Amino acid sequence: MTTAIKKRALSFWIHYKRKGMYKKAKQFGFTHPKVVSHSQDLDNLLNKYQNIASH
């Protein structure tokens, strides 16, 4: 898989997770475990994106 395709796929998942995190935060509050879990997933995706972008 090329770098451009990986970045596009990660960008999609980042957008998807971010929307999900905001939705859960609105429903449960920012400190709820479901929101924290989404935030951690989002952090991992952002780290992967950054790692690809820096190479």
C-alpha distance matrix in Angstrom:
0.0 3.8 6.7 8.4 6.5 6.7 10.1 11.1 10.5 12.4 14.9 15.6 16.3 18.3 20.4 20.9 22.0 24.2 25.9 26.5 27.9 30.3 31.4 32.2 33.9 36.1 37.0 37.5 37.7 35.5 36.5 36.0 33.8 31.5 31.0 30.5 27.9 25.9 26.4 25.1 21.9 21.6 22.2 19.5 16.9 18.4 18.3 14.6 14.2 16.9 15.4 12.1 14.6 16.9 14.8
3.8 0.0 3.8 5.5 5.3 6.3 8.7 10.0 10.7 12.3 14.2 15.6 16.8 18.2 20.1 21.3 22.5 24.1 26.1 27.1 28.3 30.4 31.9 32.9 34.2 36.3 37.7 38.2 38.1 35.7 37.0 36.8 34.9 32.7 31.7 31.2 28.9 26.8 26.8 25.7 22.8 21.8 22.2 19.9 17.1 17.9 17.8 14.4 13.2 15.4 14.1 10.5 12.2 14.6 12.5
6.7 3.8 0.0 3.8 5.5 5.0 6.1 8.5 9.9 10.4 12.0 14.2 15.3 16.0 18.1 19.8 20.7 21.9 24.2 25.4 26.2 28.2 30.0 31.0 32.0 34.2 35.8 36.3 35.8 33.2 34.5 34.7 32.9 30.9 29.6 28.9 27.0 24.8 24.4 23.3 20.8 19.4 19.5 17.4 14.7 14.9 14.8 11.6 10.0 11.8 10.8 7.1 8.4 11.0 9.4
8.4 5.5 3.8 0.0 3.8 5.5 5.1 6.2 8.6 9.9 10.4 12.4 14.4 15.1 16.5 18.4 19.9 20.8 22.6 24.3 25.4 26.9 28.7 30.1 31.2 33.0 34.7 35.6 35.2 32.7 34.5 34.6 33.2 30.9 29.4 29.1 27.4 24.7 24.4 24.0 21.3 19.5 20.0 18.5 15.3 15.2 16.0 13.2 10.7 12.8 13.0 9.3 9.5 12.7 11.9
6.5 5.3 5.5 3.8 0.0 3.8 5.4 5.0 6.1 8.5 9.7 10.6 12.4 14.0 15.4 16.6 18.3 19.8 21.3 22.7 24.1 25.9 27.2 28.6 30.0 31.9 33.2 34.1 34.2 32.0 33.6 33.3 31.7 29.2 28.1 28.1 25.9 23.3 23.6 23.1 20.0 18.6 19.7 17.9 14.5 15.4 16.4 13.3 11.4 14.3 14.3 10.9 12.0 15.3 14.5
6.7 6.3 5.0 5.5 3.8 0.0 3.8 5.4 5.1 6.1 8.4 9.9 10.6 12.0 14.2 15.3 16.3 17.9 20.0 20.9 22.0 24.1 25.7 26.6 27.9 30.1 31.4 32.0 31.9 29.5 30.8 30.6 28.8 26.5 25.5 25.1 22.9 20.6 20.7 19.8 16.8 15.7 16.5 14.3 11.2 12.3 13.0 9.6 8.3 11.4 11.1 8.1 10.0 13.2 12.6
10.1 8.7 6.1 5.1 5.4 3.8 0.0 3.8 5.5 5.1 5.9 8.6 9.9 10.2 12.1 14.1 15.1 16.0 18.2 19.7 20.5 22.2 24.1 25.3 26.3 28.3 30.0 30.7 30.2 27.7 29.3 29.5 28.1 25.9 24.3 24.0 22.3 19.7 19.3 18.9 16.3 14.4 15.0 13.7 10.3 10.3 11.6 9.0 6.3 9.2 10.1 7.2 7.8 11.4 11.8
11.1 10.0 8.5 6.2 5.0 5.4 3.8 0.0 3.8 5.5 5.0 6.3 8.8 9.8 10.6 12.4 14.3 15.3 16.7 18.5 19.9 21.3 22.8 24.4 25.7 27.3 28.9 30.0 29.8 27.7 29.7 29.6 28.4 25.8 24.3 24.6 22.8 19.8 19.9 20.1 17.1 15.1 16.6 15.6 11.9 12.3 14.4 12.0 9.3 12.5 13.8 11.0 11.3 15.0 15.5
10.5 10.7 9.9 8.6 6.1 5.1 5.5 3.8 0.0 3.8 5.4 5.2 6.4 8.6 10.0 10.6 12.3 14.2 15.6 16.6 18.3 20.2 21.3 22.6 24.2 26.0 27.2 28.2 28.4 26.4 28.0 27.5 26.0 23.3 22.3 22.6 20.4 17.6 18.2 18.1 14.8 13.5 15.4 13.9 10.2 11.8 13.8 11.1 9.5 13.2 14.1 11.8 13.0 16.5 16.8
12.4 12.3 10.4 9.9 8.5 6.1 5.1 5.5 3.8 0.0 3.8 5.3 5.1 6.0 8.5 9.7 10.3 11.9 14.1 15.1 16.0 18.1 19.7 20.7 21.9 24.1 25.4 26.0 25.9 23.6 25.1 24.9 23.4 21.0 19.7 19.6 17.7 14.9 15.1 14.8 11.8 10.1 11.7 10.4 6.6 8.0 10.1 7.9 6.3 10.1 11.3 9.8 11.0 14.3 15.2
14.9 14.2 12.0 10.4 9.7 8.4 5.9 5.0 5.4 3.8 0.0 3.8 5.5 5.1 6.2 8.6 9.9 10.5 12.3 14.2 15.2 16.6 18.4 19.9 20.9 22.6 24.4 25.4 25.0 22.8 24.8 24.9 24.0 21.5 19.6 20.0 18.6 15.4 15.2 15.9 13.2 10.7 12.5 12.3 8.5 8.6 11.6 10.3 7.6 10.7 13.0 11.5 11.5 15.0 16.5
15.6 15.6 14.2 12.4 10.6 9.9 8.6 6.3 5.2 5.3 3.8 0.0 3.8 5.5 5.2 6.2 8.7 10.0 10.8 12.4 14.2 15.7 16.7 18.4 20.0 21.5 22.8 24.1 24.3 22.6 24.7 24.3 23.4 20.4 19.0 19.9 18.3 14.9 15.6 16.5 13.4 11.4 14.1 13.8 10.1 11.2 14.3 12.8 10.9 14.3 16.2 14.7 15.1 18.6 19.9
16.3 16.8 15.3 14.4 12.4 10.6 9.9 8.8 6.4 5.1 5.5 3.8 0.0 3.8 5.4 4.9 6.0 8.3 9.8 10.4 11.9 14.1 15.2 16.2 17.9 19.8 20.9 21.8 22.0 20.2 22.0 21.3 20.0 17.2 16.0 16.7 14.7 11.5 12.6 13.2 9.8 8.4 11.4 10.8 7.5 9.5 12.5 11.2 10.3 13.7 15.4 14.6 15.6 18.8 20.1
18.3 18.2 16.0 15.1 14.0 12.0 10.2 9.8 8.6 6.0 5.1 5.5 3.8 0.0 3.8 5.4 5.2 6.0 8.5 9.8 10.3 12.2 14.1 15.2 16.1 18.2 19.9 20.5 20.2 18.0 19.9 19.9 19.0 16.5 14.6 15.0 13.8 10.4 10.4 11.4 8.9 6.1 8.9 9.4 6.2 6.9 10.4 10.2 8.9 11.7 14.1 13.9 14.3 17.2 19.1
20.4 20.1 18.1 16.5 15.4 14.2 12.1 10.6 10.0 8.5 6.2 5.2 5.4 3.8 0.0 3.8 5.6 5.2 6.2 8.6 9.9 10.7 12.3 14.3 15.3 16.7 18.5 19.8 19.6 17.9 20.4 20.3 20.0 17.2 15.1 16.4 15.5 11.8 12.1 14.0 11.7 8.9 11.9 13.0 10.0 10.2 14.0 13.9 12.1 14.7 17.4 16.9 16.7 19.9 21.9
20.9 21.3 19.8 18.4 16.6 15.3 14.1 12.4 10.6 9.7 8.6 6.2 4.9 5.4 3.8 0.0 3.8 5.5 5.3 6.3 8.7 10.2 10.7 12.4 14.3 15.6 16.7 18.1 18.6 17.4 19.7 18.8 18.3 15.0 13.6 15.4 14.0 10.3 11.7 13.6 10.9 9.2 12.8 13.4 10.8 12.2 15.6 15.2 14.2 17.1 19.4 18.9 19.4 22.5 24.2
22.0 22.5 20.7 19.9 18.3 16.3 15.1 14.3 12.3 10.3 9.9 8.7 6.0 5.2 5.6 3.8 0.0 3.8 5.5 5.0 6.0 8.6 9.8 10.4 12.0 14.1 15.2 15.8 16.1 14.5 16.3 15.6 14.8 11.9 10.3 11.7 10.3 6.6 8.0 9.9 7.5 5.9 9.7 10.7 8.9 10.4 13.6 13.9 13.6 16.1 18.3 18.6 19.3 21.9 23.9
24.2 24.1 21.9 20.8 19.8 17.9 16.0 15.3 14.2 11.9 10.5 10.0 8.3 6.0 5.2 5.5 3.8 0.0 3.8 5.4 5.0 6.3 8.6 9.9 10.4 12.3 14.2 15.1 14.6 12.8 15.3 15.3 15.4 12.8 10.2 11.7 11.5 7.8 7.8 10.7 9.4 6.7 9.8 12.0 10.3 10.5 14.0 15.0 14.1 16.0 18.8 19.3 19.3 21.8 24.3
25.9 26.1 24.2 22.6 21.3 20.0 18.2 16.7 15.6 14.1 12.3 10.8 9.8 8.5 6.2 5.3 5.5 3.8 0.0 3.8 5.5 5.3 6.2 8.7 9.9 10.7 12.4 14.2 14.3 13.5 16.3 15.9 16.3 13.3 11.1 13.6 13.4 9.7 10.7 13.7 12.3 10.2 13.6 15.4 13.6 14.1 17.7 18.4 17.3 19.4 22.2 22.4 22.3 25.1 27.4
26.5 27.1 25.4 24.3 22.7 20.9 19.7 18.5 16.6 15.1 14.2 12.4 10.4 9.8 8.6 6.3 5.0 5.4 3.8 0.0 3.8 5.5 5.1 6.1 8.5 9.9 10.6 11.9 12.8 12.2 14.5 13.3 13.4 10.0 8.6 11.4 10.7 7.3 9.4 12.3 10.8 9.8 13.4 14.9 13.7 14.9 18.1 18.7 18.4 20.7 23.1 23.5 23.9 26.6 28.7
27.9 28.3 26.2 25.4 24.1 22.0 20.5 19.9 18.3 16.0 15.2 14.2 11.9 10.3 9.9 8.7 6.0 5.0 5.5 3.8 0.0 3.8 5.4 5.2 6.0 8.6 9.8 10.2 10.1 8.8 11.2 10.6 11.0 8.3 5.7 8.3 8.6 5.4 6.5 9.9 9.5 8.4 11.4 13.6 13.1 13.9 16.8 18.1 18.0 19.8 22.3 23.2 23.5 25.8 28.2
30.3 30.4 28.2 26.9 25.9 24.1 22.2 21.3 20.2 18.1 16.6 15.7 14.1 12.2 10.7 10.2 8.6 6.3 5.3 5.5 3.8 0.0 3.8 5.5 5.0 6.1 8.6 9.9 9.3 8.6 11.9 11.8 13.3 10.9 8.0 10.9 12.1 9.1 9.4 13.1 13.1 11.3 14.0 16.6 15.9 16.0 19.2 20.7 20.1 21.6 24.4 25.3 25.1 27.4 30.1
31.4 31.9 30.0 28.7 27.2 25.7 24.1 22.8 21.3 19.7 18.4 16.7 15.2 14.1 12.3 10.7 9.8 8.6 6.2 5.1 5.4 3.8 0.0 3.8 5.5 5.2 6.3 8.7 9.6 10.2 13.1 12.1 13.5 10.6 8.8 12.4 13.0 10.3 11.8 15.2 14.7 13.7 16.7 18.9 18.1 18.7 21.9 23.1 22.6 24.5 27.2 27.8 27.8 30.4 32.8
32.2 32.9 31.0 30.1 28.6 26.6 25.3 24.4 22.6 20.7 19.9 18.4 16.2 15.2 14.3 12.4 10.4 9.9 8.7 6.1 5.2 5.5 3.8 0.0 3.8 5.4 5.0 5.8 7.3 8.0 10.2 8.5 9.9 7.1 5.8 9.6 10.3 8.5 10.3 13.4 13.4 13.2 16.0 18.1 18.0 18.9 21.7 23.0 23.1 24.9 27.3 28.3 28.7 30.9 33.3
33.9 34.2 32.0 31.2 30.0 27.9 26.3 25.7 24.2 21.9 20.9 20.0 17.9 16.1 15.3 14.3 12.0 10.4 9.9 8.5 6.0 5.0 5.5 3.8 0.0 3.8 5.4 5.2 4.5 4.8 7.9 7.6 10.0 8.4 5.8 9.0 11.0 9.6 10.0 13.4 14.3 13.6 15.7 18.4 18.6 18.9 21.6 23.5 23.4 24.7 27.3 28.6 28.7 30.6 33.4
36.1 36.3 34.2 33.0 31.9 30.1 28.3 27.3 26.0 24.1 22.6 21.5 19.8 18.2 16.7 15.6 14.1 12.3 10.7 9.9 8.6 6.1 5.2 5.4 3.8 0.0 3.8 5.9 5.8 7.7 10.8 10.4 13.2 11.5 9.4 12.7 14.6 12.9 13.5 17.1 17.7 16.7 19.0 21.7 21.6 21.7 24.6 26.4 26.0 27.4 30.2 31.3 31.1 33.3 36.0
37.0 37.7 35.8 34.7 33.2 31.4 30.0 28.9 27.2 25.4 24.4 22.8 20.9 19.9 18.5 16.7 15.2 14.2 12.4 10.6 9.8 8.6 6.3 5.0 5.4 3.8 0.0 3.8 6.2 9.0 11.2 9.5 12.1 10.3 9.4 13.0 14.4 13.3 14.7 17.8 18.3 18.0 20.5 22.8 22.9 23.6 26.3 27.9 27.9 29.5 32.0 33.0 33.3 35.4 38.0
37.5 38.2 36.3 35.6 34.1 32.0 30.7 30.0 28.2 26.0 25.4 24.1 21.8 20.5 19.8 18.1 15.8 15.1 14.2 11.9 10.2 9.9 8.7 5.8 5.2 5.9 3.8 0.0 3.8 6.9 8.0 6.0 9.0 8.2 7.6 10.7 12.5 12.3 13.5 16.3 17.3 17.5 19.6 21.9 22.5 23.2 25.6 27.4 27.8 29.2 31.5 32.9 33.3 35.2 37.8
37.7 38.1 35.8 35.2 34.2 31.9 30.2 29.8 28.4 25.9 25.0 24.3 22.0 20.2 19.6 18.6 16.1 14.6 14.3 12.8 10.1 9.3 9.6 7.3 4.5 5.8 6.2 3.8 0.0 3.8 5.7 5.8 9.4 9.5 7.5 9.8 12.7 12.4 12.4 15.4 17.1 16.9 18.3 21.1 21.9 22.1 24.3 26.6 26.9 27.8 30.3 32.0 32.1 33.7 36.5
35.5 35.7 33.2 32.7 32.0 29.5 27.7 27.7 26.4 23.6 22.8 22.6 20.2 18.0 17.9 17.4 14.5 12.8 13.5 12.2 8.8 8.6 10.2 8.0 4.8 7.7 9.0 6.9 3.8 0.0 3.8 5.7 8.6 9.0 6.0 7.3 10.7 10.4 9.5 12.5 14.6 14.1 15.1 18.1 19.1 19.0 21.0 23.5 23.9 24.5 27.0 28.9 28.9 30.3 33.2
36.5 37.0 34.5 34.5 33.6 30.8 29.3 29.7 28.0 25.1 24.8 24.7 22.0 19.9 20.4 19.7 16.3 15.3 16.3 14.5 11.2 11.9 13.1 10.2 7.9 10.8 11.2 8.0 5.7 3.8 0.0 3.8 6.4 8.4 6.6 6.4 9.9 11.0 10.2 12.2 14.8 15.2 15.6 18.3 20.0 20.1 21.6 24.2 25.1 25.6 27.6 29.8 30.2 31.3 34.1
36.0 36.8 34.7 34.6 33.3 30.6 29.5 29.6 27.5 24.9 24.9 24.3 21.3 19.9 20.3 18.8 15.6 15.3 15.9 13.3 10.6 11.8 12.1 8.5 7.6 10.4 9.5 6.0 5.8 5.7 3.8 0.0 3.8 5.5 5.3 6.3 8.7 10.1 10.6 12.4 14.4 15.4 16.5 18.6 20.2 21.0 22.5 24.6 25.7 26.7 28.6 30.5 31.3 32.6 35.1
33.8 34.9 32.9 33.2 31.7 28.8 28.1 28.4 26.0 23.4 24.0 23.4 20.0 19.0 20.0 18.3 14.8 15.4 16.3 13.4 11.0 13.3 13.5 9.9 10.0 13.2 12.1 9.0 9.4 8.6 6.4 3.8 0.0 3.8 5.4 4.9 6.0 8.6 9.6 10.4 12.2 14.0 15.0 16.5 18.4 19.7 20.8 22.6 24.2 25.4 26.8 28.8 29.9 31.2 33.4
31.5 32.7 30.9 30.9 29.2 26.5 25.9 25.8 23.3 21.0 21.5 20.4 17.2 16.5 17.2 15.0 11.9 12.8 13.3 10.0 8.3 10.9 10.6 7.1 8.4 11.5 10.3 8.2 9.5 9.0 8.4 5.5 3.8 0.0 3.8 5.5 5.1 6.3 8.6 10.0 10.7 12.3 14.3 15.5 16.7 18.4 20.1 21.4 22.7 24.3 25.9 27.4 28.6 30.3 32.4
31.0 31.7 29.6 29.4 28.1 25.5 24.3 24.3 22.3 19.7 19.6 19.0 16.0 14.6 15.1 13.6 10.3 10.2 11.1 8.6 5.7 8.0 8.8 5.8 5.8 9.4 9.4 7.6 7.5 6.0 6.6 5.3 5.4 3.8 0.0 3.8 5.4 5.1 6.1 8.6 9.9 10.4 12.2 14.3 15.3 16.2 18.2 20.0 20.9 22.2 24.2 25.8 26.5 28.2 30.6
30.5 31.2 28.9 29.1 28.1 25.1 24.0 24.6 22.6 19.6 20.0 19.9 16.7 15.0 16.4 15.4 11.7 11.7 13.6 11.4 8.3 10.9 12.4 9.6 9.0 12.7 13.0 10.7 9.8 7.3 6.4 6.3 4.9 5.5 3.8 0.0 3.8 5.5 4.9 6.2 8.6 9.7 10.4 12.4 14.3 15.1 16.3 18.5 19.8 20.7 22.4 24.5 25.3 26.6 29.0
27.9 28.9 27.0 27.4 25.9 22.9 22.3 22.8 20.4 17.7 18.6 18.3 14.7 13.8 15.5 14.0 10.3 11.5 13.4 10.7 8.6 12.1 13.0 10.3 11.0 14.6 14.4 12.5 12.7 10.7 9.9 8.7 6.0 5.1 5.4 3.8 0.0 3.8 5.4 5.1 6.2 8.6 9.8 10.7 12.5 14.2 15.4 16.8 18.5 19.9 21.2 23.0 24.4 25.8 27.8
25.9 26.8 24.8 24.7 23.3 20.6 19.7 19.8 17.6 14.9 15.4 14.9 11.5 10.4 11.8 10.3 6.6 7.8 9.7 7.3 5.4 9.1 10.3 8.5 9.6 12.9 13.3 12.3 12.4 10.4 11.0 10.1 8.6 6.3 5.1 5.5 3.8 0.0 3.8 5.5 5.1 6.1 8.6 9.9 10.6 12.2 14.2 15.4 16.4 18.2 19.9 21.3 22.3 24.2 26.3
26.4 26.8 24.4 24.4 23.6 20.7 19.3 19.9 18.2 15.1 15.2 15.6 12.6 10.4 12.1 11.7 8.0 7.8 10.7 9.4 6.5 9.4 11.8 10.3 10.0 13.5 14.7 13.5 12.4 9.5 10.2 10.6 9.6 8.6 6.1 4.9 5.4 3.8 0.0 3.8 5.4 5.0 6.1 8.7 9.9 10.3 12.2 14.3 15.1 16.2 18.2 20.0 20.7 22.2 24.6
25.1 25.7 23.3 24.0 23.1 19.8 18.9 20.1 18.1 14.8 15.9 16.5 13.2 11.4 14.0 13.6 9.9 10.7 13.7 12.3 9.9 13.1 15.2 13.4 13.4 17.1 17.8 16.3 15.4 12.5 12.2 12.4 10.4 10.0 8.6 6.2 5.1 5.5 3.8 0.0 3.8 5.3 5.0 6.3 8.7 9.8 10.5 12.5 14.2 15.2 16.4 18.6 19.8 20.9 23.1
21.9 22.8 20.8 21.3 20.0 16.8 16.3 17.1 14.8 11.8 13.2 13.4 9.8 8.9 11.7 10.9 7.5 9.4 12.3 10.8 9.5 13.1 14.7 13.4 14.3 17.7 18.3 17.3 17.1 14.6 14.8 14.4 12.2 10.7 9.9 8.6 6.2 5.1 5.4 3.8 0.0 3.8 5.4 5.2 6.3 8.7 9.9 10.8 12.5 14.3 15.4 16.9 18.4 20.1 21.9
21.6 21.8 19.4 19.5 18.6 15.7 14.4 15.1 13.5 10.1 10.7 11.4 8.4 6.1 8.9 9.2 5.9 6.7 10.2 9.8 8.4 11.3 13.7 13.2 13.6 16.7 18.0 17.5 16.9 14.1 15.2 15.4 14.0 12.3 10.4 9.7 8.6 6.1 5.0 5.3 3.8 0.0 3.8 5.4 5.1 6.1 8.6 9.9 10.5 12.2 14.1 15.4 16.3 18.2 20.4
22.2 22.2 19.5 20.0 19.7 16.5 15.0 16.6 15.4 11.7 12.5 14.1 11.4 8.9 11.9 12.8 9.7 9.8 13.6 13.4 11.4 14.0 16.7 16.0 15.7 19.0 20.5 19.6 18.3 15.1 15.6 16.5 15.0 14.3 12.2 10.4 9.8 8.6 6.1 5.0 5.4 3.8 0.0 3.8 5.5 5.1 6.1 8.6 9.8 10.4 12.1 14.3 15.1 16.2 18.6
19.5 19.9 17.4 18.5 17.9 14.3 13.7 15.6 13.9 10.4 12.3 13.8 10.8 9.4 13.0 13.4 10.7 12.0 15.4 14.9 13.6 16.6 18.9 18.1 18.4 21.7 22.8 21.9 21.1 18.1 18.3 18.6 16.5 15.5 14.3 12.4 10.7 9.9 8.7 6.3 5.2 5.4 3.8 0.0 3.8 5.5 5.1 6.3 8.7 9.8 10.5 12.5 14.2 15.4 17.1
16.9 17.1 14.7 15.3 14.5 11.2 10.3 11.9 10.2 6.6 8.5 10.1 7.5 6.2 10.0 10.8 8.9 10.3 13.6 13.7 13.1 15.9 18.1 18.0 18.6 21.6 22.9 22.5 21.9 19.1 20.0 20.2 18.4 16.7 15.3 14.3 12.5 10.6 9.9 8.7 6.3 5.1 5.5 3.8 0.0 3.8 5.4 5.1 6.2 8.6 9.8 10.7 12.2 14.3 15.9
18.4 17.9 14.9 15.2 15.4 12.3 10.3 12.3 11.8 8.0 8.6 11.2 9.5 6.9 10.2 12.2 10.4 10.5 14.1 14.9 13.9 16.0 18.7 18.9 18.9 21.7 23.6 23.2 22.1 19.0 20.1 21.0 19.7 18.4 16.2 15.1 14.2 12.2 10.3 9.8 8.7 6.1 5.1 5.5 3.8 0.0 3.8 5.4 5.0 6.1 8.5 9.9 10.3 12.1 14.5
18.3 17.8 14.8 16.0 16.4 13.0 11.6 14.4 13.8 10.1 11.6 14.3 12.5 10.4 14.0 15.6 13.6 14.0 17.7 18.1 16.8 19.2 21.9 21.7 21.6 24.6 26.3 25.6 24.3 21.0 21.6 22.5 20.8 20.1 18.2 16.3 15.4 14.2 12.2 10.5 9.9 8.6 6.1 5.1 5.4 3.8 0.0 3.8 5.4 5.1 6.1 8.7 9.8 10.5 12.6
14.6 14.4 11.6 13.2 13.3 9.6 9.0 12.0 11.1 7.9 10.3 12.8 11.2 10.2 13.9 15.2 13.9 15.0 18.4 18.7 18.1 20.7 23.1 23.0 23.5 26.4 27.9 27.4 26.6 23.5 24.2 24.6 22.6 21.4 20.0 18.5 16.8 15.4 14.3 12.5 10.8 9.9 8.6 6.3 5.1 5.4 3.8 0.0 3.8 5.4 5.0 6.3 8.6 10.0 11.2
14.2 13.2 10.0 10.7 11.4 8.3 6.3 9.3 9.5 6.3 7.6 10.9 10.3 8.9 12.1 14.2 13.6 14.1 17.3 18.4 18.0 20.1 22.6 23.1 23.4 26.0 27.9 27.8 26.9 23.9 25.1 25.7 24.2 22.7 20.9 19.8 18.5 16.4 15.1 14.2 12.5 10.5 9.8 8.7 6.2 5.0 5.4 3.8 0.0 3.8 5.4 5.2 6.1 8.6 10.3
16.9 15.4 11.8 12.8 14.3 11.4 9.2 12.5 13.2 10.1 10.7 14.3 13.7 11.7 14.7 17.1 16.1 16.0 19.4 20.7 19.8 21.6 24.5 24.9 24.7 27.4 29.5 29.2 27.8 24.5 25.6 26.7 25.4 24.3 22.2 20.7 19.9 18.2 16.2 15.2 14.3 12.2 10.4 9.8 8.6 6.1 5.1 5.4 3.8 0.0 3.8 5.4 5.0 6.0 8.8
15.4 14.1 10.8 13.0 14.3 11.1 10.1 13.8 14.1 11.3 13.0 16.2 15.4 14.1 17.4 19.4 18.3 18.8 22.2 23.1 22.3 24.4 27.2 27.3 27.3 30.2 32.0 31.5 30.3 27.0 27.6 28.6 26.8 25.9 24.2 22.4 21.2 19.9 18.2 16.4 15.4 14.1 12.1 10.5 9.8 8.5 6.1 5.0 5.4 3.8 0.0 3.8 5.5 5.3 6.7
12.1 10.5 7.1 9.3 10.9 8.1 7.2 11.0 11.8 9.8 11.5 14.7 14.6 13.9 16.9 18.9 18.6 19.3 22.4 23.5 23.2 25.3 27.8 28.3 28.6 31.3 33.0 32.9 32.0 28.9 29.8 30.5 28.8 27.4 25.8 24.5 23.0 21.3 20.0 18.6 16.9 15.4 14.3 12.5 10.7 9.9 8.7 6.3 5.2 5.4 3.8 0.0 3.8 5.5 5.5
14.6 12.2 8.4 9.5 12.0 10.0 7.8 11.3 13.0 11.0 11.5 15.1 15.6 14.3 16.7 19.4 19.3 19.3 22.3 23.9 23.5 25.1 27.8 28.7 28.7 31.1 33.3 33.3 32.1 28.9 30.2 31.3 29.9 28.6 26.5 25.3 24.4 22.3 20.7 19.8 18.4 16.3 15.1 14.2 12.2 10.3 9.8 8.6 6.1 5.0 5.5 3.8 0.0 3.8 5.6
16.9 14.6 11.0 12.7 15.3 13.2 11.4 15.0 16.5 14.3 15.0 18.6 18.8 17.2 19.9 22.5 21.9 21.8 25.1 26.6 25.8 27.4 30.4 30.9 30.6 33.3 35.4 35.2 33.7 30.3 31.3 32.6 31.2 30.3 28.2 26.6 25.8 24.2 22.2 20.9 20.1 18.2 16.2 15.4 14.3 12.1 10.5 10.0 8.6 6.0 5.3 5.5 3.8 0.0 3.8
14.8 12.5 9.4 11.9 14.5 12.6 11.8 15.5 16.8 15.2 16.5 19.9 20.1 19.1 21.9 24.2 23.9 24.3 27.4 28.7 28.2 30.1 32.8 33.3 33.4 36.0 38.0 37.8 36.5 33.2 34.1 35.1 33.4 32.4 30.6 29.0 27.8 26.3 24.6 23.1 21.9 20.4 18.6 17.1 15.9 14.5 12.6 11.2 10.3 8.8 6.7 5.5 5.6 3.8 0.0
